[in-house]
Amino acid sequence: MVYFVSPVEKGGAGQMFIVEKGDGVREIAKSLEESGLIKSPAAFLVYSAVSGSADKLKAGAYDLSPAMNVFHIVDTLRRGPKEDLTIRVGEGDTLAEIEAELVKLKIIKPKALSKFPGKSLEGFLFPDTYRFFPSSSIEDVVKKFMTNFYKQAVPALTQTNDSQLTTNDSGIYEKLIIASILEKEVPFHDDRRLVAGVLYKRLKIGMALQVDAYPWTYEHAGLPPKPISNPGLDAIRAAANPSASDYLYYLSDPVTKKTIFSKTFDEHKTNKLKYLK
């Protein structure tokens, strides 16, 4: 019995553990095991019962560690949660916008996210709701973002209908950049796969992308050096599954925001006169 109530590992790092409103002791035990915080749900249930805690475990966010034993975890959940802060990352939000909100909530220091070592985090801050403790380190914050990105975005980036789109690291990053453009450039789901096809075609023939959302693409051929926003699943799926067409040009109707496609430059010029008066 001692083994089952002992810590999962000595010196394990702390992690945020959420008890949702309405979770019963069995759901909590299962979640703790799945999070690697306890060895035995049965041992957790037994101690919760004999200590009179089974119906007194409080909903909220906790800082738990696999270095804690079952007694410590049950007692912590009975005492109640730590204060936590919530941030919502919207589809198309930029790193700078997300960083500003995290700084405003005093979760991180200015520039901590944008100057984090390694490749820029732009594009990897997957749109979702995140909960952090005020005491979270920048490493904790980045780990939470990256864990969610690999859980939700990477599977979508690797499921492609185009055999010419690779699923190695560089291919995934290319699709992520395209998705970030679609998120900013094309508001409607039905248009995104067609625009993705146009952009890949332009890349293939060496034509400048000419994306209004990122003027750099008018002056340089090829992709921007990094994503221009943090795209959601719809844009990511469109980037990974472009629609083939004869189109090479497009513009956005300033009134309806719908995308107007053209096969030739002459058609495109006619559409510009019609829609961009």
KARANOR-V537762 format. One record per pair of residues at least 12 apart in sequence whose C-alpha atoms are under 7 Angstrom apart, sorted by the first residue. I is the first residue (numbers start at 1). J is the second residue. Records with the same first field share a line. If there is no record, write none. Layout:
I = J + J
This chain:
4 = 39 + 40 + 43
5 = 43 + 69 + 70
6 = 69 + 70
7 = 38 + 66 + 67 + 68 + 69
8 = 37 + 38 + 39 + 66 + 67
9 = 66 + 67
10 = 67
11 = 67
12 = 65 + 66 + 67
13 = 65
14 = 63 + 64 + 65
15 = 63 + 64 + 65
16 = 61 + 62 + 63 + 64
17 = 61 + 62 + 63 + 64
18 = 60 + 61 + 62
19 = 59 + 60 + 61
20 = 59 + 60
21 = 59
25 = 54
29 = 41 + 44 + 45
36 = 66
37 = 65 + 66
38 = 66 + 70
44 = 70
48 = 74
53 = 78
56 = 78
57 = 77 + 78
58 = 77 + 78 + 80
60 = 81
61 = 81 + 82 + 84
62 = 81 + 82
83 = 133
84 = 131 + 132 + 133 + 134
85 = 131 + 132 + 133 + 134
86 = 129 + 130 + 131 + 132
87 = 129 + 130 + 131
88 = 128 + 129 + 130
89 = 127 + 128 + 129
90 = 127 + 128
91 = 127 + 230 + 231 + 232
92 = 183 + 184 + 229 + 230 + 231
93 = 229 + 230
94 = 122 + 229 + 230
95 = 122
99 = 113
106 = 134
107 = 134 + 136
108 = 138
112 = 138
122 = 227 + 228 + 229 + 230
123 = 176 + 180 + 227 + 229 + 230 + 231
124 = 146 + 149 + 230
125 = 145 + 149 + 230
126 = 145 + 148 + 149 + 230 + 231 + 232
127 = 230 + 231 + 232
153 = 233
156 = 236 + 237
157 = 172 + 175 + 236 + 237 + 240
158 = 172
159 = 240
160 = 240 + 241
161 = 241
162 = 241
175 = 239 + 240
176 = 227 + 236
177 = 226 + 227 + 228
178 = 239
179 = 231 + 235 + 236 + 239
180 = 227 + 228 + 229 + 230 + 231
181 = 228
182 = 235
183 = 231 + 235
184 = 213
185 = 213
188 = 258
189 = 234
191 = 259
192 = 235 + 238
193 = 238 + 239 + 241 + 242 + 243
194 = 242 + 243 + 244
196 = 238 + 239 + 242
197 = 242 + 243 + 244
198 = 247 + 248
203 = 222
206 = 221 + 222
207 = 221
208 = 220 + 221 + 222
209 = 221 + 222
246 = 263
247 = 261 + 262 + 263
248 = 262 + 263 + 264
249 = 261 + 262 + 263 + 268
250 = 262
253 = 275
